[in-house]
Amino acid sequence: MEVSRTIRCASFWDALVLGAMFEEQGVRVRRPDEDVPLSMVASGSLDGIKAAVAQFRGEFPRADPVIIEGEEPDRGAPEPSSPAAVPEPSHRAKGPEPTRRPPAPEPSSAPKPPSRAPAPEPSPQAPAPQPSSTSELLRQAPAPQLSHRVQAPEPSSPPTAPEPSWGSLLATTVRLWAQRQRGRWWPTQARSRLAIVAALTAVVFVTGGVIVELSASGQGKPTASGPGGGTAGGAGALAAAEATRQQAAAWVASQANPDAIVACDPAMCAALQAGGVPASRLLVLTRARADPLGSDLVVATPAIRGQFGARLAGVYAPVTLAAFGSGATRIDVRVVAPGGAGAYRAQLAADLRARRAAGATLLHNHGIQVAGAARAALAGGEVDPRLLVTLAALSHLHPIEIVKFGGSGPGASAGVPLRSADIAGAVPPGGGRPASPASLRAFFRAQWPPYLPPSLETIRITPRRPVLRVEYRVPCPLGLLGTRS
């Protein structure tokens, strides 16, 4: 029997984790109150609601109480024993209490830093396993600790601390940054909060793999630059990886169709959204989302290649539209093949043959003048079919000159067409003035999708010669020239 119960938690982080556990139990969650303590309405079987709360109690015994409407209040698990001289603060004391989320489990061998220390001391960490569910992803996110105001005795001669690992430094940096920024950027919608937590956790996973590889390759070989040995080289590799991610995000934001769905890992999705791609167009790939089907493009970061392996190119996305970076940090933008890689390659080969035939026809069109490199592109079938169709139609209204074709992404696979053209009006056969860029622009603006170009720009190749640059976006539709196999 389905029931509805109001669940009251003491912090957003507790509610996020518990909300994910509710979803795993098949319980629907609605959050009408965004104030602390945060409340949510859970709808489903009472057994499922109680099972999720019990799971939360068992995994986070030190978390604040969770109150279920109409049920016995959750007093939480007993607090671990502490010295009699240091009383534990009451969780039910009046007045505002610090917002916190459940503490992440720490290795038993690593001592917990004092709560009033100026900054937490990072400890070496093993590479974190890839989470298998949304709740596990949230549970693994680093969490701020609640201060109990315990005065730690200051040692008279503190021992020299070992050099912390890059992984522990990265995890600590993300945790402290999240603590400082929560009041500024923490969104009001639960789905947005889940995306941010997933993105921050994925940053640790992805960059952690790069750090481990760099540490292994540079062991025993200190870098000549900088007194820290390999520190400068590791920081440079991380900076290069971030720069590659930003390049890929900028290219997708400017070159993908306005309605294209982009599949990406959480960190890459966060970079794409920061670059201007709406969240509604992003398909986040996690262990729960096992394939990129349903999207038009997939951004193949090292994490995505590691997740899909040979299936990425052999099954889901056989063609590269653009590539950025090199080596382990390379990022590819690939077109997704909904019918499988084999069928897509067959369609692409048929499309290439149709493009060659259409290009040869345009070369014999008396209303089109073509310069040298552009002539070779037409003959070789390298031009986007959307350009071929619109240029043929335009030549019946105005004689035109094609100055050049362009628009291929860096590192694109063979057969990926050129999507932009620089064109200008040509002198009519009987004499007269050539068409202006404004007249050419008006023709393209009157087209319907997929022939309506998102980008029309007037540029000058010489001080006295303006041309119109027409550019279409990716992915290029196949079969526009009448063949689909």
HUSUL-V171239 format. One record per helix or strand of 3 or more residues. SS is the DSSP state (helix for helix, strand for strand). FROM is the first residue (numbers start at 0). TO is the last residue. If there is no record, write none. Layout:
ss=(SS:SS)
from=(FROM:FROM)
to=(TO:TO)
//
This chain:
ss=(strand:helix:strand:strand:helix:helix:helix:helix:helix:strand:helix:helix:strand:strand:helix:helix:strand:helix:strand:helix:strand:helix:helix:strand:strand:helix:strand:strand)
from=(1:11:27:38:45:133:165:189:230:261:265:278:281:296:301:310:318:326:330:340:367:371:384:399:419:436:454:464)
to=(7:23:32:44:58:138:184:216:254:263:273:280:283:299:307:315:323:328:334:362:369:378:393:405:424:444:461:470)
//
